[in-house]
């Protein structure tokens, strides 16, 4: 089921169920209501530019382990129910690292 246009945008679905979507220009996905992404396996996201995310409500992330590489800037307060490491030592949640409220 290949579907191509002259600009290079296409959708392909092969006989094994693999699906490839390419937008030669900008791509938008709009949901008038809710949207859920379910992946049974791993997810890799590669961005050759910047990522900007805007959330009008709350943002919740849950993982057994978080790895952040690079500089992290926080504007606002951090509340921790676990231990927080400032790269120098580990502090308990009631002893926030310097620069963290």
C-alpha positions, 0 to 999 in steps of 0.5 A: 500500500504505497502512497507517494506524492511529487514532493516526496511525502509518502505513507508505506505499509508493507506485507509484514505490517511495518508502516513508514510515514514521511512528510517532505514539508511540515507535519501536523497531527491534530486531535479534537479530543484525547490522544493516546500513544501506546508502544509495546517496545522501545521508543527513540526520538531523534531531533536535529533541532530544538524541542519546545513543549507547552502544557496548559495543565500539569505534566507528570512523568513516571519512570523507574530511572531518569537519565538527563545529559547536559545542562538542566535549568529549572525555573520554579520550585522542585519538590522531592519525596526522594533523594536529590543529587546535585552532582556533588553529593546526595541530599535528602528531600528536606535538604535541597541542593544549593540553588534549588528551593 
